[in-house]
Amino acid sequence: MKKHKKLSELAATAICGNDISSSVLYVSALAIAFAGQYAWITLLIVSLVLFLFRKIYGEVVGALPLNGGAYNALLNTTSKFMASFAATLTLLSYMATAVISANEAIHYLHHLVPGISIIIATISLLSFFGVLTIIGVSESSKVAIGIFLFHLLSFAVLSGFIIFFLINNGIGLFLENWHFPTTSGSITKAIFLGFAASMLGVSGFESSANFVEEQEKGVFPKTLKNMWIVVSVLNPLTALFALSLFAIPLLQSDAYQNTLLIEMASHVGGNWLAILISIDAFLVLSGAVLTSFVGVSGLLERMALDRILPQFFLKKNKRGSSYRIILVFLILTISVLLITKGDVKLLAGVYTISFLSVMALFGIGNVLLKVKRNSLPRPEKASWMAILVAITAVIIALIGNIVMPPIEGSASNVTVFLDYFIPAIIFTTIMLNRTLLLKVLLKIIHTVFDPVRSFVMKTDSKILKVIDTINSQEFVYFTKDDDVETLNKVLLYIQKNEHTKRLKVVTATKNGNLITEQFRNDIDVVDREYPLIKIEFIELDANFGPELITKLSKEWSIPINFMFIGSPGDHFPYKIEELGGVRLII
């Protein structure tokens, strides 16, 4: 198998950076929807929380540099079930990220190419990145790098136009927005809900930990730093720009919530800049799809190595890709898209609760690592205060998303999350306890079928005894000097018409009935030819007749009607009726 090249800092940052940096397309608008003029503050708080998580991720992955992220952290500090719980949440997060990102990317493309089918194009995009990941992580990273750099360049161009616009028009609108009454009722509640919504902007930060084995030595902490810088600059700055360009009521409308950056580009640069941002949105959201495929591949491969998932998933192609994992994940994402009929906003609850729970579990994994594996060497350490603050912040964000009012006409985040989480965790639990479940199944089968089997065995034995009793009945064939052909006809007749395995071939030798050597040989031939019938050849110094037949019937306890002769000729001294019921079979 060809050894695949490890990922450089730029390549690894691009793969996970596309996911986290794509949040600029929606998280600023979402934060403004809940926090209004305080949105940029909530986004800065998110940046602070993410700064704390840099150390947490750095310590855990530095001590345990294996694929799997939170799963790996908990596997080495708690039980397989807890680790699998985290893995299930991570898998759901990747699934939701892939489907939502692909669908949103196609919606942006639809602005440029109105004639395309949303669902078919989304399936095509998911399939493209599935195939790209199968080709190889290092190869797919080249695409990720191109998307990532184009995204940063596009945002830089947009920022330049916005700054130029503000220099010429001033920040009067920002000041008006700053004094706008909060729609949430209080500043505290506005910042609380805004922070909870803004935490969606760090989705993707956990991805780097799931493919750390694919990265060159020392690259992982650099990816964390780079992602933190991107989120800390892009998201708060976008919120500040938006509040400086548009009034809050307009920003909180559905149109601006869905395409905020395009509206900003159109406002400051015209149609061509809006087109550029649309292309950028399509590409970077597509890059987030790639992040999901790469991350889930590393996670599920590790779970398969730990025998939580079937060994079937460990099969690799010549490029070192776990293509079966990728194909299964592709099928899963397409099926979810079809089940939701393209309305992937239903997955928002899965997406939100899953990845926030994973981040909280990662923090808990860091705590357990300090307590249970304190002697394990690690390149850096997070302080206890940083860990507790970070976990608390994520839990607050998680609570905020749970209590957050759902979109009109849709179920709550928790309801949607449970719809997907419960089947997933049931499957994982079954896989973890499959030997126990198989033993229980075996016990049930024995309990149900052992009495039946005992009855069958006893019945079988009785039937065999009856068959043996029937077949134990001996038959007699009287002959003088039949050839092998005639003897064969006799055996064929008995085999087809009688239930027996024993035949006495009798010859009365008185009155000069000599037995030739050829006749003896013929008896041996048919004896070998019919191994299931035991042939006993008997020579009697007696005359054949009714008296002999009656005598032998009494001595051998064989009814006369079980005795056969060939058809007699004209010189036969007895009539058939005088023989007492002997049967003619030839």
N, C-alpha and C positions, 0 to 999 in steps of 0.2 A: 504494500500500500504506500502511495506517495505521501511523504510527510508534508503537511500544509504549513505555509509560512505564518508566523505569529503576527498579530496586529500591532502596528505602530501607534504612537500617541494620537496622531491625527485621525487614523483609521478607526480606532476604538472610540475616540471622542465623537466622531461623525456618526457612528452607528447608534450610540445611545443619545447623542446630542440632537439628532433629528427629531426624536420623540419629545424630549423635554423642551427644545426650542420651538417646536410647532405649537406649543401652548400659547405663544404670543398671539396667535390667530383668534383665540377665544377667551383666554383667562382674564385679560384686562377688561373686556366687555362684561364678562360675568361678574367680576369684582365690582365694577361700576353699578351693575344692576342691583347689587345688595348693599354696597357701601357708599355708593354715590361719589362725592368729592373726596372721600377718604380711601378710595380704592388703591391709590399709589402707596398709601401708608400700609395697608394690609399686605400688599405685595412685597414691601420692604421687610415686614415681619416674617413673611414666608422665606425671604432670602436669609434672614437671621437663623430661622429654624433649619434651613438647608445647610447653613454653615456649621451648625452643631452636628448635623448628620454626616458631614464630611469626615469628621473624626471617628464617629461611630462605625461607619462603613469601613474606614481605613483600618481601624483596630481589628474588627472581626475578620475581614477578608485578608488582612495582613497576617493574622494568626492562622487562618484556615483558607489558604489561597486555592480554593476549589470552586467549580461551577455550582450554582444552586442558590446563591444569595441567602435569603432568610431561611430557606430550607436547610442549607448546609450549616448555618449557624446553630439552628435548633437541633439538628441531627446529632451534632457533636456536643451538645450540652444538656439535651432532654431526651425525649423518647422519639421513636419513629412516627408515632401518631401525631405528636405536636409538630414535628418537621413536615409531615405530610399535610397537615392542616394549613401550614404556611405555604406549602407548594401548591395546594389547591387554590388558595387565594391568588397566588402569583399567576397561575395558569388562567384563571378567570380574568385577571387584569390584562394579561396579554391578549386573550381572546377578544375582550371588549375593545382594547386599544386598536387591534388590527382591523376589526370590522368597522368601528367608528371612524378611524383615520382614513381607511380606504373609501368609505362612503362619503365622508366630507371632502376628500380630495376630488372625487368624481363630481360632487356638487359644484366645486370651484371650477372644474374643467367645463362643466355644463354651461357656466356663464360665458365661456369662450366658444364652445361648440354645442349649441342648444339642441341639436338633433340626436345626440347620443342617448342610449338607454341607460338609466342610472344603475339598475341592478346588474345587467349584463356587463357593463363597463367596470363595475365594482368587483365582480367575480373575475374578470380578466386581470384587473390590477392585483388582486390577491394571488392569483395563479402565477403572474409574472414574478412577483417577489418570492413565492414559494419555489419556483424553478431556479431563480437566481441564488437562493440560499442553498439549494441542493448542489448547484455548481461549485460552491465553496465560499466560506466566510471571507477569505482574503480577496476573492474576486468580487463578491458583493460589496465589500468595503469601498472599492473604487467608485462604485455608483453612489454610495453613502457620502463619500468625501465630496464628490461633485455637487450633490444636493445641498450638503451642509454649507459649503463655501458660497454657493449661489444664494442661499437663504440669508447668510450674514451680509453679503454684498447688497442684496435687494433691500434689506432693512436699513443698511447704511445710506443707500440712495434715498429711500423714503424719509429717513431722519433728516438728511441734508435739506430736502425740499420743505419739510415741516419747519425746521429751524429758520430757514430763509423766509418762509411765510410769516412766522411769528415775529421775526425782526422787523418786517415791514408793517405788520398789522397789530403788534402788541399782544399782551396777555390779559387784556381786559375781560375776556370771556371766562378765563380760568378764575379770576377773582370773583366774578359774578357767581360761578358755580360753587365756589368755596363757601359762599353765604347762602347757598340754596338749602331749604329745609330738608332734613333727612326723611326719606320715605319709610325708614324702618322704625321710626318712633323715637329713638334715642341714638346718640353717637356710639355708646357702648355696644348696643345691639347691632348697629350698622357695621361696626368694625368686627364684631364677632362673626356675623354671617358672611361678611366680606372676606375675612380670613379663611373661613371654612371653604368658601367657594374658590379662593385664590390658591389653596393647597393643591387644586387640580393641576396647577402649573408646574408642579415638580414630578408629575408622572413621567417615568423614564429614568429618573435618577437611580432607581434600583436595578436598572437593566444591566449596567456594566458589571455588577457582581455576579450576574448569571452566566457570563461568558468570559470570566477572568482568566481561565486556562488558555483561551485563545489569544491572550494579549502578551506582548513582550514583558520581560521582567521590569518592574518599576513603573509600568504604564498606568495601572489601575488608579492610584491616588491622583495622578495627573488628570485622568478623565473626570474624577469627582470635582477637582478644582475648576476645570474648564467649564463643566456643566453649571457649576455654581455661579461663575462669572457671567455666563450667557443669561441665566435666569435673573440674576440680580440687576443686569443692565436692561435687557429687552423688555421685560414685563412691567416694571414700575415706570420706565420711560414711556412706554406705549400708553399707559394710563394717564400720565401727565400730558402727553401730546393730545390724547383724545379729549381731555377736560379743557384743553386750551383751544380746541377747534370747534367743539359742538356743545350745545346746552345739554344738561343732564337728562331732561325729559326725552330729547331726541336720542341720546346714547342708550337709554333704557328701552327704546322701542325695539320690536322684533327685527326689523330690517338691519339696524346697526349692530344688534347683538350677534347676528349671523355673519356679517361681512364688514366688521369694523375697519380693518386695515384697508380694504378696497375703497370704502367710503372716504377714509382719510387721504388715500392716494389720489382719488378722483378730485377731492376738494383742493389739494395743494398743487397737484401736478397735471391734472387732466386725465383724459382717457388712456393715453399710452402708459402712464405710471400705474393706473388701475389694472391694466392688462398685465404689466410686469408683476405686480403683487399677486394677481390671480394665478399666474404661472408659478410663481414662487410658492404660493399656498398649496397648489396641487402637488408640487415636487416634494416639499418638506413633509406634508402629510403622508405622502407615499413613502418617504424615508422612515416615518414612524411605523409604517407597516413592516418594513424591513427589520427594524429594531425588535418588533414582536417575534418575528420568525427566528432571528438569531438568538434572542433571549430564551425563548421557549425550547429551542433545540438543546441549549446547554443545560437547562433545568431538567427536562424530561430524560435526557441521556444520563444525567447523574442519578435520577430516581430509578432508572432501569438498571444501572450498575449496582444500586443498593437493593435490587430485587423487589422494589415496591411496585414497579411496573413490569410487564412481561419482558423477557430477554429478547423478544421479537424486535423491540425497538433499537437494539444495539447494532444492528446490521448497518455497515457503512459502505459508501461507494468508493471508487478509486481516489476521489478527492478528499476523503476523510469526513464527508458529511453524513449525518444520521438521517438519510433520506426518508426512512419510514416514519420517523417522528414528524418531519416537515409535512409529508403527505397527509398524515392523520390530522395534524393541526390545520392544514389547508381545508380538508373536508369539513372539519368542525366549524371553521369560520364561515365557510360558504353556507353550511346548513343553518347556522344562526342567522345569517343575512336573509335566507329564504324564509325562515320561520317568522322573523320580524317583518317580512314583506318590505324590506328596505327602510322601515321606520326605526333606524338604529338608535335613536334618542332614547328608546326604551331601555337600552343597555347602560344608560348613564349611572343608574344605581349600582350596577355590577362593577362598572369602571371605577367609580368613586370609592365605594366601601372596600373593594378588594385591595387597591393599591395603598390606601391609607392604613388598612389593617396590616398589610405586609410591612410597611415602614415601622409601625408600632412594634410588630413582632421582631423586626430586626433590632430595634432598640432593646427589647427584652432579651434577645439573644446576646447582645453585648453585656448586659447585666449578668446573665448566667455564665458567660465566658469569664468574666472577672471573678465570679464567686467559685466556679467549679474548675476552671482551667487557668488559674492565675499564673501558674508557672510556665505556661505555653509562651514561647518567645513571639514578639510582635513588633513591627517597625514603629508604631505610634500608639498612643493611648488616649482615649477620650476621658475627660474628668467625670466624676460621678454627678456633679452639678449639671454638666452639659447633657448627659444622658437623661437625667430626670426631667430637665426642662424640655428636651426634644420629644420625649415620649408623651409628656403632658400636653405639649402643643399639638401633636398628632391626634391624641385622644380628643382634645377639644374640637379639632377640625372634623374628626369622625362624628362626634356628637352633633356638631353643627349641620353636617350633611344628612344625618338621620332625621333631625327635627326640621330641616329645611322644607318649606312647603313645596309639593310636587308641581310639575308643569301641569297646567289645566288639561284635564282629560286623560291624564296618565296616572299610573299607580305610584305609590311612594317608593323612594330609593330602597328601603329595606325590603319591601315586598318583591320588587324586581330582582334584587340581589339574592334573596332566598330561593326564588324560582330556579336560579341557575346553580346556586351554591349547594343546596340540599342534594340534588342528584349527583353532583361532582364528589361531594364528601362521602356519600354512600358508596360510590364506586371505589374510592380510595380506601375506605374502611374494609370493604370486601377484599380488596387486593392485599391489605395488610394482614387480614385474618383468614386468608384463603385456606391454609392448612387446617385450622380449627373448624372452619365451616365445612370443609370436605370430610373431616372426621365425624362431625354432627350428621352430615348427609349419609355417610356410611352407616352410622348407628341407626338412623331412621330406616334405611333400606333393610338392614339386618332385622330390625324389630318387625317390620312389615312383612318381609319376604322369607325370613327363616322358617316360620311355621309352614308356609306354602312349600318352601324347598324341602322341608322334612316330609311333608305329605307326598310330594312328588317322588322323593327318593324311595319312600316306603311303597308307594303305588308302583313305581318302576320295578322294584325288586319283586313284588308279587306278580306283576305281569310277566316278568322274565321267567319266574318259576312256572307259571301257567304255560308259557311258550315252550319251556324245556320239557314239561310234562307231556305236552302234545307231541313234541318232536321226538320224545323218547320211545314212542310206539314203534316197534320193529315191524318190518314188512318182509315177506318171503317171495322169492322168485325161483320157480322150479325150471330148470333147463337141462338139456341133454348135451348139446354140443354147439350152442349158438356162436356165431362169429362176432367180431368186435362191433360191426355195424348194428347187429341186432341188440347186443348188450347196450350200446349207446342209446338206441331208441327206448329201451326199458328205463334207463336212467333219466332220460329227458322226460318221459311220461311221469315218472315218480316226482321229479323236481317240480314239474308244473302242476301236478294234480294232488299230491299228497303232502301232509305235514309230518315229515319224518327226517331223521338224520342217520337212520340205521337200516341197512338192508342185508338180509341173508340170501345169498345165491346158493341154491341147493341142487345137487345132482345125485340121483339114485343110480348106483353103479352095478346092481345085479343084472343078470341076464345079458352080460357082456357089454354094458355101456361104459366103455373105456374113456378115461379123461386124457386128452392129448396135451402135449406141452404147449402147443399153440393156444389151446383154450385157456390154460393157466396164464399165459402171457397177456391174452386179451382181457382177462379179469383184472390183471395188474394195470393195464392201460386205462381202463375206465375208472379204476380206483384213483389213479393219479389225476384223471381228467375232472373228477367230481370230488374235490377235497372236503366239501361240506357234508358229504354223505359217506358214512363209514360202511364199507362193503366187507362182509365176512363170507368167505367161500367155504362151503361145507360139503364133504363127500360122505354119502351114506351107503353102507352095504345093505341095500334094501330095494324092493320093487316099488316103483312109483304107482300109487293108486289111492283109492278113497281111505283105505286103512292107514296108510302112511300119513296122509294129510291130517286125518283126525288125531292120530297119535302125536304128531309134531305140534298141532294146535294146542293140545293139552299140556305137553311138556314145556313149551315155550310161552304159553299164555298169549298166543297170537290168534285172534279170531280168523276163521277160514276166509272171510271176505277181505282180509288183508294179505292174502296169498295170491300170487299171479302165475299164470302160465302163458305161453304163446299159443296162437291158434293151432289146434291139433289137425293132423291130416286124416286121410281116409282110413289109415290102418291103426288109428288110435283105438285102444281096446275099451275105452269107457265113454259113456255119454257124459256131456257136460253136467247135466243135472245130478249125476251120480257122485260128483266130486264135492258136494256139500256147500257149494257157493264160491268156489275158486273163480277169480276174475280173469278174463282174457284181456290182455293189454296190447297185443301185437297181432 
